[in-house]
């Protein structure tokens, strides 16, 4: 990868965006735009676009070669899969894609000049990288015992990240076992043996090396009382980044555990996205500063996460 001034590829207008619903809260535009500015990619543009599952196919049909890539948040990380020409092995195993690269395809007629160039969409997952980097930044080392709160797409990425840290038998606390089917399938593909538990059974959290909460803030708030009674000793990664600290994060820290917020996860998964989309070495410090500044300027609102 390279870095620095604007060359021919940088001068050509390129577009990227984060898609989801809701998406107006996303910090991804602040992170990606800061990267473009620091890299001198002045003709690159990044925006947040509200797209739901029903409108996804129609929206994708309007993409052209000016697009470099897409970031995906809920509810699109799984519904994007049928629209992709290729998926990385990691994303396929996790069953969730948060990054789409827009590549030049072969023109109709086999590339003999008989038609306009097409595009192909390739899926990847940088959430796993983001979770790994966030946990390491929070001081987590090799993980023996781990718990995941929630069983959605981000929880699947959490299970994959925990596998990389050495934990192949995490406990996943789901709101209902019926909603955990896709997570169990992902764990099987990853070679991970998950034990399911309810959100009313927090036994073992206090002894865990790592706990990853993928829950919205309002869903995690009822867990504060039981967690204060544990007390925890390991590292908590809470994927919510606004408002911060969450009640869960504050309770965990007050009880003696280490805490990492969702902004750190979002930063590192965006760093990986910038590298994939631009081919440049991402300016991590500039992106972190932009994310912190954008978050500091927010007031009120419910819990925000890109999950």
Number of C-alpha atoms within 10 A of each C-alpha: 9 11 14 12 11 14 10 6 11 17 13 14 14 19 18 23 20 26 25 24 17 17 21 15 17 20 25 24 23 20 27 29 22 23 27 23 15 19 21 17 23 17 15 21 17 22 18 21 14 15 23 18 16 9 10 17 15 11 11 13 9 7 17 16 15 16 21 24 26 23 27 26 24 22 18 22 24 19 17 21 19 9 15 15 11 16 19 12 12 19 23 18 20 27 23 28 30 28 28 26 22 22 18 16 14 16 15 13 10 9 12 9 11 10 12 12 14 14 19 18 23 19 26 21 28 24 31 26 21 25 28 24 19 24 26 15 13 17 13 18 14 14 18 16 20 25 30 28 24 26 26 21 25 29 27 29 29 29 33 28 20 29 22 15 17 14 21 21 19 25 23 27 23 22 17 13 13 8 13 19 12 18 24 21 16 23 24 14 15 18 14 19 16 18 12 18 19 15 17 12 11 17 12 13 23 21 16 20 21 30 27 25 26 26 24 18 23 13 13 19 15 14 17 15 11 15 18 18 11 16 18 25 18 24 25 29 25 28 28 27 23 23 18 18 17 21 17 25 25 16 23 24 21 13 17 14 19 20 24 24 21 25 25 24 28 27 27 25 25 27 23 19 25 21 16 20 18 22 12 16 17 26 21 18 13 18 25 21 15 21 22 16 12 14 17 12 7 11 9 7 9 12 17 22 24 27 23
